[in-house]
Amino acid sequence: MPTELPTVAVPGGRVEYADLPGRPDRPPLLFLHEGLGSVGLWRGFHDDVAAATGRRTVAYSRLGHGWSDLPPAKRTPAFMHEEAHAVVPALCAALGLDRPVLVGHSDGASIALLHAAAAEVSALVVIAPHVFVEDIGLAGIIAARREFDDGDLRARMARHHRDPEVTFRNWNDVWLDPAFRDWDLRPDIATITCPVLAVQGTVDRYGTVAHVEAVRDTVRSDDVQLLVLDGGHSPHLEHRDRVRDAIVARLDGE
């Protein structure tokens, strides 16, 4: 069912967001969800981090996710760049988020990297980021299509999204577009200088540890920490306390 979250205008429509108050003397946190995610599908992890850090914390659902407006057009392989360069700056301006700490998961982590490469942020936390296209990731996305078309994924998504068909196709079709095969963020993210925490599960069906290693080896920051944990694509849910504590430690003094 739809949530009671407020909405804010961004390029293309209005998006729902949660806004938790916190200390005005510390940079706020902005959470960017995974490819099929939403505010609700953080499953309260953003609340945990807000409570542990005492910082203002905002999480939003991208257009076509959760109960945000549907996107005005079908997404293209450039959608993560567009989100990073148009939507995130508009959201930050509208909500008064100055030099935020970006916490991104999966596609949201990729968007966070792209935004940090073009704008001033205080720090980055990227959980299961995508930096390039791997065969193992494409196999996982093909499997997700079978689960949506023939399994119960569509019904499960209907509990969390306004239009699960739009949400799913706008994610799955882009990743399986032949034009996306050469997608690679390494040339884009080489300018990042802020502190980074990169978290990865060892048996993530959408990507290997090579992605967090690519973040470490590509960005210009001399303050990059990797946290590799047993488990799958959502280490912040599988190892909730450990990832929360790593974020708190990473932000100490930032």
ABEGO torsion letter per residue (X at the ends): XBBABBBBBBBGEBBBBBBBBBBAABBBBBBBBBAABBAAAAGGAAAAAAAAAGBBBBBBBBBGBEABBBBABBBBAAAAAAAAAAAAAAAAAAAGBBGBBBBBBEAAAAAAAAAAAABBBABBBBBGBBABBBAAAAAAAAAAAAAAAABAAAAAAAAABABAAAAAAAAAAAAABAAAAABBAAAAAAABABBBBBBBBAABAAEBAAAAAAAAAABABABBBBBBBBEBABAAAABAAAAAAAAAAAABGX
